[in-house]
Amino acid sequence: MSVTIRLLNSDDGELLTRVAAGVFDHGINAKRCREFLSDPRHHLAVAVDSGVVVGMASGIHYVHPDKEPELWVNEVGVAPTHRNRGLGKQLLRALLNVGRQLGCTEGWVLTDRSNAPAMRLYASCDGSEAARDQVMFTFKLC
């Protein structure tokens, strides 16, 4: 059976009850899933093979009082059984197309320079690598 790429909406949470290992970092939390899918600024593209989610790309489009809308690509994940088939590229392109349709002027993603598969993926989708002197800070909120 062929793999299909789908953009999920608020009625598609049931699809995330069958997810292959390695797609998400952790198991799906039903409450967070409903919250994510019901928020119109959250977007999730999935790759489905025989009813099982084997890949995903998630993103958030946001607005700011002094900037044009942008799409932040949160992450891309593909099950080890389905890697190196172009699914990551298809998922990322589907997500970027959502951003275009919403009027986002730019999309962006962060990754570790040592993450060679991610670096190849983002470059293959015409991503421009930012200057090397950028630093990310994280803040513990609870």
C-alpha positions in Angstrom: 0.0 0.0 0.0 1.3 3.5 -0.7 2.0 6.2 1.9 -0.3 9.2 1.9 0.5 12.7 3.2 -2.4 14.3 5.2 -2.9 17.6 7.0 -4.8 16.9 10.2 -7.7 18.9 11.5 -9.5 19.0 14.8 -11.5 15.8 13.9 -8.4 13.7 13.2 -7.1 12.9 16.7 -8.2 9.2 16.4 -5.6 8.8 13.6 -2.8 9.5 16.2 -3.8 6.4 18.2 -1.8 4.3 15.7 1.7 5.8 15.4 4.9 3.9 14.5 7.8 3.9 16.9 10.3 6.8 16.3 7.8 9.3 14.8 7.2 11.3 17.9 9.6 11.8 20.9 7.0 10.4 23.4 3.6 8.7 23.3 0.6 10.8 22.3 -1.2 12.5 25.1 -4.9 12.5 24.2 -5.6 15.8 26.0 -2.6 17.6 24.4 -3.5 16.1 21.0 -7.0 17.6 21.2 -5.6 20.9 22.3 -3.1 21.0 19.5 -5.4 20.0 16.7 -8.2 22.4 17.8 -5.9 25.4 17.7 -6.1 26.9 14.2 -2.5 28.2 14.4 -1.1 24.7 15.0 -0.5 22.4 12.0 0.4 18.8 11.7 1.2 17.0 8.5 1.4 13.2 8.7 2.5 10.3 6.5 0.1 7.3 6.8 0.9 3.8 5.7 -1.9 1.2 6.1 -3.6 3.2 8.7 -0.4 3.8 10.8 1.2 7.2 11.1 4.8 6.7 10.0 5.9 10.3 9.8 5.0 13.8 10.8 5.9 17.5 10.6 4.5 20.0 13.0 4.5 23.7 12.9 2.9 26.9 14.3 2.1 30.0 12.5 2.3 33.1 14.5 1.7 36.8 14.2 3.3 39.7 16.0 2.4 43.4 16.2 5.4 44.5 14.1 6.1 41.5 11.9 4.5 39.7 9.0 3.2 36.2 9.9 5.8 33.4 10.0 5.7 29.6 10.2 7.8 28.0 12.8 8.6 24.3 12.0 8.7 22.6 15.3 9.9 19.2 14.2 9.9 16.5 11.6 9.9 12.8 12.5 9.9 9.7 10.4 9.8 6.1 11.6 13.1 4.2 11.1 11.2 1.7 8.9 10.2 4.5 6.5 13.4 6.7 6.4 15.3 7.5 3.2 12.1 7.4 1.0 11.6 11.2 0.8 8.8 11.3 3.3 10.5 14.0 5.5 10.7 16.2 2.4 7.1 15.6 1.5 5.9 16.3 5.0 8.0 19.5 5.3 6.8 20.7 1.9 3.2 20.1 2.9 3.7 22.1 6.1 5.5 25.0 4.2 2.6 25.1 1.8 0.2 25.6 4.7 2.3 28.6 5.7 2.2 30.0 2.2 -1.6 29.6 2.1 -1.9 31.4 5.4 0.2 34.4 4.1 3.3 33.6 6.1 6.3 35.4 4.7 9.0 33.1 6.1 9.3 29.6 7.6 12.1 28.6 9.9 13.4 25.7 12.0 16.1 25.1 14.5 18.3 22.0 14.6 21.6 20.9 15.9 24.4 21.2 13.4 25.4 17.7 14.2 22.0 16.3 13.1 23.2 15.4 9.6 19.8 14.0 8.4 18.0 17.2 9.4 20.6 19.4 7.9 20.3 17.5 4.6 16.5 17.6 4.7 16.2 21.4 5.3 18.8 22.1 2.7 17.0 19.9 0.2 13.9 21.9 0.6 15.8 25.1 -0.3 16.3 26.2 3.3 19.0 28.8 3.9 21.4 28.1 6.7 21.7 30.9 9.2 24.9 32.4 10.5 26.8 30.1 12.8 26.9 32.6 15.8 23.2 32.2 16.7 22.5 30.7 20.1 19.3 29.3 21.6 18.5 29.7 25.2 15.9 27.5 27.0 14.0 28.5 30.2 12.6 26.0 32.7 9.1 27.2 33.5 8.0 24.6 36.0 
